[in-house]
Amino acid sequence: MNSSNPTARPRVTIADIAKQAGVSPGAVSFALNGRPGVSEATRERILAVARANNWQPNTAARALVGARAGVVGLAINRPARTLGSEAFFADLISGVQAGLAPTRTATHLRIAAGLDDELQIYREWSSSQQVDGVVVIDPRDDDPRFPLLAELGLPAIVLGSHPAGPDSPAAVWIDDTATADTLFAYLAALGHDRIAYVSGPAEFEHTALRCAALQRVAGDAGTWTATGYAPAAAAAATRTLLSSERPTAIVYDNDVMAVAGLRVAQEMGVAVPADVSIASFDDSVMASLVHPSLTAMTRDTFELGALAASTLLAQLDAGAEPVPSIPGPTPALTVRESTAPPAR
């Protein structure tokens, strides 16, 4: 039995677009892949014809000739339920797409259930040639993703805390050591000597750098609790901290965790900042809207995403030659109502 649909519209090909636009198939290929070789007026005419025909690339044919997919991958290892609450990822994804927009490259976003799942996503993307390269976040010591990406031949750019090492992909990096030193030193300058740090996963590289900064500033009086990024986990850690030998200041890895901690302090009758100061390594509109508003390290996450995208595109153009790591936007301390000298 023939199950094909006799009324289905035939697939539009590059030859069809070339005929309608009055150009050669080669010119169509240049225009659709964002490559030089045609005038801007011709490129726009070709793209207009392609849009009018709802043209989509033939992924199977593209794979055979080794052409680009016109897509980059971003696998985020976070619980899907909590991802939407983090403004960081909304800004990052928007920035990545903005950086890709000039070349009409798309973003393929996948939510990974864990590290093993993330590794499997890279294998799938490579075998099916769904993406041209990937943006990798949250590097860790002895990161298993880097050797896998090298084995797969999948170009990558890392959002990290320092320039790339010899066996790692190029990085768009923010100096997490300097960032942590700035925030912890500010609290110490206010007079805080018992500082607690509530972090995300312990294995992330930036967590270790922030812990080292806490140790330099507070010594043995500094305490660290790793919880993951769920607000409920941050709230539970805060209850524990406020129920024993209370710290004079608590620093959280992101604004959602800090708001959860603030709510716990208010529920327990602990005044912020009179009894305990609260600060965050991430800033967002949320941090400025709660009361008291939250002191935080402010960075341009949108620009960070855009830099990651443009650097990955440069790596794709460079081929096997690695591109240099570049610094991302420098975070700045934004002091708000949630921090003050400790009561004596």
RARA-V279579 format. One record per pair of residues at least 12 apart in sequence whose ideal C-beta (glycine too) atoms are under 8 Angstrom apart, sorted by the first residue. I is the first residue (numbers start at 1). J is the second residue. If there is no record, write none. Layout:
BEGIN
I|J  I|J
END
This chain:
BEGIN
11|58  12|50  12|53  12|54  12|55  13|58  14|28  14|29  14|32  16|53  17|32  17|46  17|49  17|50  17|53  17|55  20|49  20|53  21|42  21|45  21|46  21|49  23|38  23|42  23|45  23|46  27|42  27|46  28|46  28|50  30|43  31|43  31|46  31|47  32|46  32|47  32|50  32|55  32|57  33|67  33|68  33|70  34|102  34|103  34|104  34|105  57|69  57|70  59|129  59|130  62|129  63|128  63|129  68|132  68|316  69|129  69|130  69|131  69|132  70|103  70|104  70|105  70|106  70|132  71|105  71|106  71|107  71|108  71|130  71|131  71|132  72|96  72|100  72|105  72|106  72|107  72|108  72|131  72|132  72|133  72|134  72|135  72|309  72|312  73|107  73|108  73|110  73|121  73|122  73|125  73|130  73|131  73|133  73|134  73|135  74|93  74|96  74|107  74|108  74|109  74|110  74|134  74|135  74|137  75|109  75|110  75|111  75|112  75|118  75|121  75|122  75|134  75|136  76|89  76|109  76|110  76|111  76|112  76|137  77|112  77|114  77|115  77|117  77|118  77|137  77|138  78|111  78|112  78|229  79|229  79|230  80|111  82|229  82|230  82|231  82|256  83|111  85|231  85|256  86|229  86|254  86|256  87|255  87|282  87|284  87|285  87|286  87|301  88|254  88|282  88|284  88|301  91|284  91|301  91|302  91|305  92|137  92|159  92|301  92|302  92|304  92|305  93|107  93|109  93|305  94|302  94|305  95|301  95|302  95|303  95|304  95|305  95|306  95|307  95|308  95|309  96|135  96|305  96|306  96|308  96|309  97|305  97|309  98|302  98|305  98|306  98|309  99|305  99|306  99|307  99|308  99|309  99|310  99|313  100|309  100|313  103|313  105|132  105|309  105|313  108|125  108|130  108|131  115|144  115|145  118|145  119|144  119|145  119|148  122|134  122|145  122|148  122|149  122|152  122|154  123|148  123|152  125|154  126|152  126|153  126|154  131|154  132|155  132|316  133|154  133|155  133|156  133|157  133|312  133|315  133|316  134|149  134|154  134|155  134|156  134|157  134|312  135|156  135|157  135|158  135|159  135|308  135|309  135|312  136|149  136|156  136|157  136|158  136|159  136|169  137|158  137|159  138|159  138|201  138|204  138|205  138|206  139|158  139|159  139|160  139|161  139|168  139|171  139|204  139|205  140|203  140|204  140|205  141|203  141|205  141|208  143|168  146|158  146|167  146|168  146|169  147|167  149|169  150|167  155|169  155|312  155|315  155|316  156|169  156|312  156|315  157|169  157|170  157|171  157|172  157|308  157|311  157|312  157|315  158|170  158|171  158|172  158|173  159|171  159|172  159|173  159|174  159|304  159|308  159|328  160|172  160|173  160|174  160|205  161|173  161|174  161|175  161|176  161|177  161|205  161|206  161|209  162|175  162|176  163|324  163|325  164|322  164|325  169|315  169|322  170|311  170|315  170|322  170|323  170|324  170|325  170|326  171|325  171|326  172|304  172|307  172|308  172|311  172|325  172|326  172|327  172|328  173|325  173|326  173|327  173|328  174|299  174|304  174|327  174|328  174|329  174|330  174|331  175|327  175|330  176|205  176|206  176|209  176|210  177|209  177|212  177|213  179|281  179|297  179|331  180|209  180|210  180|212  180|213  180|214  180|281  181|213  181|216  181|217  182|297  182|331  182|333  183|251  183|279  183|281  183|297  183|333  184|213  184|214  184|216  184|217  184|218  184|251  185|217  186|295  186|333  186|335  186|339  187|217  187|249  187|251  187|277  187|279  187|339  188|217  188|218  190|249  190|277  190|339  190|340  190|341  190|342  191|248  191|341  191|342  191|344  192|218  192|248  192|249  192|277  192|341  192|342  193|218  193|221  193|248  193|342  194|218  194|221  194|222  194|223  194|245  194|246  194|247  194|248  194|249  195|214  195|217  195|218  195|221  195|222  195|223  195|247  195|248  195|249  195|250  195|251  196|222  196|223  196|224  196|225  196|241  196|247  196|249  196|250  196|251  197|210  197|211  197|214  197|222  197|223  197|224  197|225  197|250  197|251  198|225  198|227  198|234  198|237  198|238  198|241  198|250  198|251  198|252  198|253  198|257  198|261  199|211  199|224  199|225  199|226  199|227  199|253  200|226  200|227  200|228  200|229  200|253  200|254  200|257  201|226  201|228  201|229  202|226  207|226  207|253  210|253  210|281  211|224  214|251  223|241  223|247  225|237  225|240  225|241  227|257  229|253  229|254  229|256  229|257  231|256  231|257  231|259  231|260  232|260  234|252  234|256  234|257  234|258  234|260  234|261  235|260  235|261  235|263  235|264  237|261  238|250  238|260  238|261  238|264  238|265  239|264  239|268  242|264  242|265  242|268  242|270  242|276  243|268  246|270  246|275  246|276  247|276  248|276  248|277  248|342  249|276  249|277  249|278  249|279  249|339  249|342  250|276  250|277  250|278  250|279  251|278  251|279  251|280  251|281  252|278  252|279  252|280  252|281  253|280  253|281  253|282  254|280  254|281  254|282  255|280  255|282  255|283  255|284  255|286  255|287  255|294  255|296  256|286  257|280  258|278  258|279  258|280  258|287  258|294  258|296  259|286  259|287  259|290  259|294  261|278  262|278  262|290  262|292  262|294  262|338  265|278  272|292  272|338  273|292  273|337  273|338  273|339  273|340  274|340  274|343  275|343  277|295  277|338  277|339  277|340  277|342  278|294  278|295  278|338  278|339  279|294  279|295  279|296  279|338  279|339  280|294  280|295  280|296  280|297  281|296  281|297  282|296  282|297  282|299  283|296  283|297  283|298  283|299  283|334  287|336  288|336  291|337  292|336  292|337  292|338  293|336  293|337  293|338  294|336  294|337  294|338  295|333  295|334  295|335  295|336  295|337  295|338  295|339  296|334  296|336  297|331  297|332  297|333  297|334  298|331  298|332  298|333  298|334  299|328  299|329  299|330  299|331  299|332  300|329  303|328  303|329  304|328  304|329  307|326  307|328  307|329  311|323  311|326
END
